[in-house]
Amino acid sequence: MTLPLAVTMGEPAGIGGEIALKAWLSRGECVPPFYLIDDPDRVASLARRLGWPVSVRAIDAPGQALAIFDEALPVVPIGCSIRAEPARADPADAPAIIRAIETAVRDVRGGYAAAVVTNPIHKDTLYRAGFRYPGHTEFLADLAGTTTAPVMMLACPALRVVPVTIHLALRRAIESLSAAAILHAGRVTEAALRQDFGIVAPVLAVAGLNPHAGEAGGLGREEIEIIGPAVAELRAAGIDASGPLPPDTMFHAEARQSYDAALCMYHDQALIPLKTIDFHRGVNVTLGLPFVRTSPDHGTAFAIAGQGSARPDSLIAALRLAAEMAGRRPAMA
């Protein structure tokens, strides 16, 4: 790599600092170089308290990270002290959390970092401090200045899934499902599979909403009135998409060999199979941004924060995937 990855601090009361330290300790295991945007004193104190042999070094610019990564964890100072304690979030830290995200995006867009990798945030902490975005994705889209709504993908080595509706109650997800939303998710996903995953001719599998994909209307008409027409439009646009398919037969090993990504109609339809197949290595990927962004597919884990027991697998997978995706963009361009 010629540029390091920019890793945000996330919620400091959570496990972000711990898994970043563990990822650096695993640097000999094909972990790409990265720098953390955080308070260096906080990170160093956390390493000492957990008894981990991590040398933390503050850097002035991302370009210094590559030279020192083998011997020290590079940290770009966030410019303020952090008040949170493990499992005890403090809304006063919200400006620092937000600034870390803004800094990472600025570094990537300025050509100083290869991609953004975000540690988990605690939305309630940010909301109480006046944060007006539903989450990371919407904030990143605003920072990017994109007018196209980004799409969330969850990926592991054995499966890629894209939920068409995301953080909605199931009743609301069904009510809000539309052919337009399926079309948008399909188009953005197909383009990203080409650009960021290097797949020359992507194949999409589109899930039905109801049991048995509606049983020809006997178990629901969404497949006939919404999903089927959307699949037909995707195919008319030259996208290799099939469906609506019965969701209960889409995710066994043989079925997964027939497609590159599955479009799912609601959150759990996508995340349950992925987390069952590979719970610890799932990666959240934001598609449709002008830069690469990945994140661990888990939350702040307050219940184990500060104990040193959090597994870094998902962050390491997010770092590796971000490096792979960023490496393909110049080649594709």
C-alpha positions in Angstrom: 0.0 0.0 0.0 1.1 3.5 -0.8 -1.4 5.2 1.5 -2.5 4.1 5.0 -6.1 3.5 6.0 -7.9 6.1 8.2 -9.6 4.5 11.3 -12.0 6.6 13.3 -12.2 6.4 17.1 -15.9 5.5 17.3 -17.6 5.6 20.7 -14.8 5.8 23.2 -16.9 4.1 25.9 -17.1 1.0 23.6 -14.6 -1.5 22.3 -13.2 0.6 19.4 -9.9 1.4 21.1 -9.4 -2.2 22.2 -10.0 -3.7 18.8 -7.8 -1.1 17.2 -5.0 -2.0 19.6 -5.5 -5.7 18.9 -5.5 -5.1 15.1 -2.2 -3.4 15.4 -0.8 -6.2 17.5 -1.9 -8.5 14.6 0.0 -6.5 12.0 2.2 -9.4 11.1 -0.9 -11.3 9.9 -1.6 -9.3 6.7 -3.2 -6.3 8.5 -2.8 -3.3 6.2 -1.2 -0.2 7.6 -3.6 2.2 9.3 -3.6 5.2 11.6 -6.2 5.9 14.4 -7.9 9.3 14.8 -8.2 9.5 18.5 -6.6 10.9 21.7 -3.1 9.4 21.8 -3.0 9.6 25.6 -6.3 7.7 25.9 -5.1 5.0 23.6 -1.8 4.6 25.4 -3.5 4.5 28.7 -5.9 1.9 27.5 -3.0 -0.3 26.3 -1.1 0.1 29.6 -4.2 -0.8 31.7 -4.8 -3.9 29.6 -1.2 -4.9 29.8 -0.6 -4.9 26.0 2.8 -4.1 24.5 1.7 -1.3 22.2 3.8 1.7 21.5 1.5 4.6 20.7 2.9 7.5 18.7 1.2 10.7 17.8 1.7 11.8 14.2 1.2 15.2 12.5 0.0 13.9 9.1 -1.2 10.6 7.7 1.9 10.3 5.5 4.0 9.5 8.6 1.9 6.4 9.4 3.5 4.0 6.9 7.1 4.7 8.2 6.3 3.9 11.8 3.5 1.3 11.6 5.8 -1.7 12.1 7.1 -0.3 15.4 4.2 1.9 16.8 0.5 2.5 16.4 0.2 5.9 14.6 -2.5 8.2 16.1 -3.6 11.5 14.7 -4.6 13.6 17.7 -8.3 14.5 17.8 -7.4 17.7 19.6 -9.2 17.2 22.9 -9.4 15.0 25.9 -12.0 12.2 26.1 -14.3 12.0 29.1 -15.9 8.6 28.6 -15.0 5.6 30.7 -15.6 2.0 29.5 -19.3 1.3 29.2 -20.1 4.9 30.3 -20.6 7.1 27.3 -20.5 10.9 27.7 -22.3 13.3 25.3 -19.5 15.8 25.8 -17.4 13.5 23.6 -19.7 13.8 20.7 -17.8 16.6 19.0 -14.6 14.5 19.1 -16.4 11.4 17.7 -17.8 13.5 14.8 -14.5 15.3 14.2 -12.8 11.9 13.8 -15.2 10.9 11.0 -14.8 14.3 9.3 -11.0 14.1 9.5 -11.0 10.6 8.0 -13.2 11.7 5.1 -11.1 14.8 4.6 -7.9 12.7 4.5 -9.3 10.3 2.0 -10.7 12.9 -0.3 -7.5 14.9 -0.1 -5.5 11.9 -1.2 -3.7 11.3 2.1 -5.4 8.0 3.1 -6.6 5.1 1.0 -10.0 4.5 2.7 -12.2 5.2 5.7 -12.7 2.5 8.3 -15.1 3.5 11.0 -15.3 2.1 14.5 -18.8 1.7 16.0 -20.6 4.7 17.3 -23.3 4.9 19.9 -26.1 6.8 18.2 -27.9 7.8 21.4 -24.8 9.6 22.6 -24.6 11.6 19.4 -28.3 12.3 19.3 -28.3 13.8 22.8 -25.5 16.1 21.6 -27.6 17.3 18.6 -26.4 15.0 15.9 -29.1 15.2 13.2 -28.2 12.1 11.1 -29.8 8.6 11.5 -26.3 7.1 11.5 -22.9 6.8 9.9 -24.1 6.2 6.4 -26.2 9.4 6.1 -23.5 11.5 7.6 -20.8 10.1 5.3 -23.1 10.8 2.3 -23.5 14.4 3.4 -19.7 14.8 3.8 -19.2 13.3 0.4 -21.7 15.7 -1.2 -23.4 12.8 -3.0 -27.0 13.2 -4.2 -27.4 9.4 -4.7 -28.5 7.5 -1.6 -25.7 5.1 -0.5 -26.5 1.4 -0.1 -25.4 -0.8 2.8 -23.7 -4.1 2.1 -22.7 -6.8 4.6 -19.9 -9.0 3.4 -17.9 -12.0 4.5 -15.8 -14.3 2.4 -18.8 -16.7 1.7 -21.6 -14.2 1.2 -22.5 -10.6 0.3 -26.0 -9.3 1.2 -27.7 -5.9 0.6 -30.9 -5.1 2.6 -33.2 -2.9 0.6 -34.8 -1.5 3.7 -32.6 -1.2 6.7 -33.3 0.1 10.2 -37.1 0.0 10.2 -39.7 -1.9 12.2 -40.8 -4.9 10.2 -44.2 -3.5 9.6 -42.7 -0.2 8.3 -40.2 -2.1 6.2 -43.0 -3.9 4.4 -45.0 -0.8 4.0 -42.0 1.2 2.6 -40.8 -1.6 0.2 -41.0 -0.3 -3.4 -39.8 -1.3 -6.8 -37.8 2.0 -7.0 -35.9 1.1 -3.8 -35.1 -2.4 -5.2 -34.0 -0.9 -8.5 -31.7 1.6 -6.7 -30.1 -1.0 -4.5 -29.6 -3.3 -7.5 -28.0 -0.7 -9.7 -25.6 0.6 -7.0 -24.7 -3.0 -5.9 -24.0 -4.1 -9.5 -21.8 -1.1 -10.1 -19.9 -1.6 -6.8 -19.3 -5.3 -7.6 -17.6 -4.3 -10.8 -15.6 -1.3 -9.4 -14.7 -2.4 -5.9 -14.8 -6.2 -6.0 -13.4 -6.7 -9.5 -16.3 -8.9 -10.7 -16.6 -8.5 -14.4 -20.1 -9.8 -14.8 -21.9 -9.6 -11.5 -24.9 -11.8 -10.7 -27.6 -10.7 -8.3 -30.1 -12.9 -6.5 -33.2 -11.1 -5.4 -35.1 -12.5 -2.4 -38.9 -12.6 -2.1 -40.6 -11.0 0.9 -43.1 -13.7 1.8 -42.7 -17.5 2.5 -42.1 -19.4 -0.7 -41.7 -16.1 -2.5 -45.4 -15.5 -2.1 -46.6 -18.9 -3.5 -47.9 -17.2 -6.7 -49.9 -14.7 -4.7 -51.3 -17.2 -2.2 -49.1 -15.9 0.6 -48.8 -12.3 -0.5 -48.7 -10.2 -3.6 -45.5 -8.2 -3.0 -43.6 -10.5 -5.2 -46.1 -10.0 -8.1 -46.7 -6.3 -7.7 -43.3 -5.0 -6.4 -40.3 -7.4 -6.5 -41.0 -9.1 -9.8 -41.4 -5.9 -11.8 -38.2 -4.5 -10.2 -36.2 -7.6 -11.2 -37.6 -7.3 -14.8 -36.4 -3.7 -14.9 -33.0 -4.6 -13.6 -32.7 -7.3 -16.4 -33.9 -4.8 -19.0 -31.1 -2.5 -17.8 -28.6 -5.3 -18.6 -28.1 -6.4 -15.0 -28.0 -10.2 -14.4 -30.6 -10.5 -11.7 -32.9 -13.4 -10.8 -35.9 -13.6 -8.5 -37.9 -13.2 -6.5 -36.5 -16.3 -4.9 -37.7 -18.1 -1.8 -35.6 -16.7 1.0 -35.3 -20.0 2.8 -33.4 -21.7 0.0 -31.1 -18.9 -1.0 -28.3 -19.2 1.5 -27.1 -22.8 1.7 -23.6 -23.4 0.3 -24.7 -24.7 -3.1 -27.1 -21.8 -3.7 -24.5 -19.2 -2.7 -22.3 -20.4 -5.6 -24.9 -19.1 -8.1 -24.7 -15.3 -7.3 -22.3 -12.6 -6.2 -24.7 -10.7 -3.9 -28.2 -11.2 -2.6 -30.7 -8.3 -2.4 -32.8 -8.8 0.6 -36.1 -7.1 1.5 -35.5 -6.2 5.1 -32.7 -6.1 7.7 -32.9 -9.5 9.4 -33.5 -11.3 6.1 -30.0 -10.2 5.1 -28.1 -10.2 8.4 -29.3 -13.5 9.9 -27.7 -15.7 7.2 -24.5 -13.6 7.0 -24.0 -13.6 10.8 -24.8 -17.3 11.0 -22.3 -18.2 8.3 -19.5 -16.0 9.6 -20.4 -14.1 12.8 -16.9 -12.7 13.6 -15.7 -11.6 10.1 -18.7 -9.7 8.8 -17.9 -6.3 7.3 -20.3 -3.4 6.8 -19.5 -1.7 3.4 -21.1 1.5 2.2 -21.7 1.4 -1.5 -22.2 4.5 -3.7 -19.8 6.8 -2.1 -16.9 8.5 -3.9 -14.5 6.9 -1.5 -14.2 3.5 0.2 -15.8 3.0 3.6 -15.9 -0.2 5.6 -16.7 -0.9 9.3 -16.9 -3.8 11.6 -20.3 -5.5 11.5 -21.0 -5.1 15.3 -21.7 -2.4 17.8 -20.0 -0.7 20.7 -20.4 -3.8 23.0 -20.6 -1.8 26.2 -21.1 -5.1 28.1 -17.5 -6.1 27.6 -15.8 -2.7 27.0 -12.6 -2.2 28.9 -12.1 -5.9 29.7 -9.8 -6.7 26.8 -11.9 -9.6 25.6 -13.4 -8.1 22.5 -12.4 -9.9 19.3 -10.8 -7.8 16.6 -11.7 -10.2 13.7 -14.4 -7.9 12.2 -12.2 -4.8 12.3 -9.3 -6.7 10.8 -11.6 -8.0 8.0 -12.9 -4.4 7.5 -9.3 -3.2 7.2 -8.4 -5.9 4.7 -11.5 -5.4 2.6 -11.0 -1.6 2.6 -7.4 -2.0 1.3 -8.6 -4.4 -1.4 -11.4 -2.2 -2.6 -9.2 1.0 -2.5 -6.6 -0.9 -4.5 -9.0 -1.7 -7.2 -10.4 1.8 -7.8 -7.4 3.3 -9.6 -7.1 0.1 -11.7 -10.8 0.2 -12.6 -10.7 4.0 -13.3 
